[in-house]
Structures are given as C-alpha cells and as structure tokens.
Amino acid sequence: MRLADNYEKNGDLIVTTLYDYARRIANQVTVVKDQGRDWDQLIDDLVTSKYFGYPLMFLLLGVVFWITIVGANCPSQLLSDLFFWFEGQLTFVFQLVQAPEWLYGLLVLGVYRGLSWVVSVMLPPMAIFFPLFTLLEDLGYLPRVAFNLDHLFKRSGAHGKMSLTMSMGFGCNAAGVIAARIIESPRERLIAILTNNFVPCNGRFPGLIAMSSMFMAVGISMASSSLVSALVVASIVITGIMITLAISWLLSRTLLKGESSSFTLELPPYRKPQVITVLIRSFFDRTIFVLWRAVKVAAPAGALIWFLANITVGEYSFIAYLADFLDPLGRIMGLDGVILLAFILGLPANEIVIPIMVMTYLSEGAMIELDSLSAFRQLLLDQGWTWLTALNFMLFSLLHFPCGTTLLTIKKETGSKKWTILAAVLPTIVGIIVCTVIAWIVG
C-alpha cells in the first residue's frame, strides 16, 4: 500500500478517535434530557446515504436548475422588451439631433444592444440561482454535497470542496472561480479554477435548451418533447462533470502533480435560513458583482462586432470573410465557420453567441434575434444544420474557452497570465477534439 494511502487512513482514524474520545468525555460531564428523535441525524442518514445520497442530491440541484431556467423566462423577456423599448427612444433622440449614421450604429446597435442582450439574459437567472444556492448553503446542505462527492474528486486528484465550486459554476463560472478560495491547497485550488469552465453557466443554458428543443425532440408529442429536451440537457451537464473529473485527474498527474490533501469535514447542524439576509447578500455580493464584470467586457465587444459587421471589403463584410476563413476547421468539427466565429466574438459573454450567429447568417449589420424557435430552426436548416451540428454546437458550447468575465476573474485570482492562458486553451483543445471525434464517428 502506498505511503499516501497509509497517511490518509491513519489521518481518518486519528480524527475519528478524537471525536469518539471527546464524545465520551462530554457524555460523562453533561446531562442531556431526552428530546425525542435526533432529526439532524435522521436527515443525514438519508441525504448522505450510499443509496439515496446521490439521487437526492441530483434531484435537489435539478429542481434548483429547473426553477432558475423556468423562472427566468418571463423576467428575461420583460427586460428584453424594456431595453428594446428604450432603444426606440434612443433612436428617436439620435434622429432628432441628426447624429451621424455611424455614431448611431456604434453606440446604439453595437454597444447598447450588446449590453441589452447580456443584462436581459444574465440578470434574471443569476438573481434566482444565487439566492437559491445561498439558501442551501445557509441551511447547511452544501457541506453534505461536498461529503457525498469527496471520494470522486479525491480519486481524480482534486479536493472534495471542488464540488461546491463546481456547483457555483452552474450559476456563473466567474463566481465558481472566486469560490475556489475555500480550497486551502494552492495546487488543488488551481485544478478547481482550471476545470470550472466544464460546467455550463447560465449564459450557455439558453443555447443548450434551444438546440435540444429544435433538433433533439422533433416529431414527438409536446409532453415527450419536454422530457427528451430535459434529458438531453441533463446528459450534457453530466458530460461536463465527467470531463471535469477526467481533466482534474490529468492535471494532477502532469502539470499539477501531488497527492490530494486530507479533507475532514464536520457537518454543521441544519438551521433555519435567514431568508432576507440571504437575498440581500446574494444579490449584491454575487449577482451585481458578476453582472458588473460582464457589462465591462460586453460594451467594447458590442462596438467591435458592429464594426466587423459593417466594414465591407468588396461585396462582403469583414465578419463574412472571417467566417469563410474558419469554415474548414468548423467543417472538420461538424460545425461551420459562422458558428466558430460566433463563439470567438462571443468571448465577452456567452449570451451573445446566438445573436452573432443569426446576424452573420442573415448578413445583418447588428445583433438580432428571431421571434420564434420555429423560425430559428428553419434558418439553421437552410444553412445546412443537422442533429449532428446541433449536438456538436452544444458540446462545444460546454467545452470551449471561458467568457471574458471568467478569464479576468482567473487572472485576478491566480495573478498569473500563464494559468489564465491555459484556462482558455485547455477547454478549447478538449472541445475541438471531442467535436472532431464525434463528427468523424457519425460521418
């Protein structure tokens, strides 16, 4: 048996012995009145059970995701309508003062519209997800999640607390990177930071859901269609978790060699969440913080995209030439050049990937969105899309480089350009390999 295994077993034995000894002393010097059943212990026996722990954990997190996605639909639409109503007012003002066309296009169709997409798509999901997640944390459930997943991450050379940072990544990968501060080991903290992007953030969920609904659940009843779409998206999420474990194992045996640190977790008692405090703290400390970082990178991106779409060389825009240049690589991956370009230009925020793609397909000069999924699906079919294109779009959306906000956060948390570049290159290489292999197998 390896020395590390002996150390781990001895460490667990020492901690267990100390707790047993402390419990015996406490029993000798204290008198506890019979208060009936120990509900904390009964609940823990269920939520940390070998047989029920994982199903309950995935069910609860699934409910949180479902509430986030469904609950954000209406607020997102309302915000979108509000922003585009205000765009109309801005347009009236620019026309009133007879502003140059290029200035109107740059500021309104470029910067303002880009910010509108980011805020209307990002704010509602984060405003729902972060409070729900914080409520679970305040309740005392998240340490049970770490307890359940500890051995999987330990076997992959990572830390058990990485399950918590990974869960935060479902709301926003930048928030997941910040949450890695709870991991004491610098090596394991780096693994958590470099792999957090393999779980889809709220900015990628709309694209995953749309592609699943349009191409993976066609020709069946409405009820079955919703179920199939949900299963496909869940499968993508599980794929991301599996790749997180695989890349963690690879990093821990190459660039970040080392043994997993011991993780002794004392499960706190369950407590009634302080709902008002949680809502306020999660909104200002997490939602607004992450949104502001996204806004800072989305504003210049909107201007850049407008310029690329409106600068013409001959008969075509510069953005069309870039798409043609990327097309050979895209075809090898089962995609096309427009899709790859949309992901590249969508670096500031994942929310603008689909609007850029639609804009390029339609040769429009500003980011737009079609008014229905059926119209969107027909547009993609006219461009030669198949179920394989949709599948690889979802996989590359899952696996490609982090957004600009997350990369800025990684730079700040690690203080290193080297690790920031690796955080962008590593998932992109994985995404290219996975999509190419699947396209080769199906083709």
Secondary structure, 3 states (H helix, E strand, C coil): CCHHHHHHHHHHHHHHHHHHHHHHHHHHHCCCCCCCCCHHHHHHHHHCCCCCHHHHHHHHHHHHHHHHHHHHHHHHHHHHHHHHHHHHHHHHHHHHCCCCHHHHHHHHHHHHHHHHHHHHHHHHHHHHHHHHHHHHHHHCCHHHHHHHHHHHHHHCCCCCCHHHHHHHHCCCHHHHHHHHHHCCCHHHHHHHHHHHHHCCCCCCHHHHHHHHHHHHCCCCCHHHHHHHHHHHHHHHHHHHHHHHHHHHHHHHCCCCCCCCCCCCCCCCCCCCCCHHHHHHHHHHHHHHHHHHHHHHHHHHHHHHHHHHHHCEECCEEHHHHHHHHHHHHHHHCCCCHHHHHHHHHCCCCHHHHHHHHHHHHHCCCCCCCCCCHHHHHHHHHHCCCCHHHHHHHHHHHHHCCCCHHHHHHHHHHHCCHHHHHHHHHHHHHHHHHHHHHHHHHHC
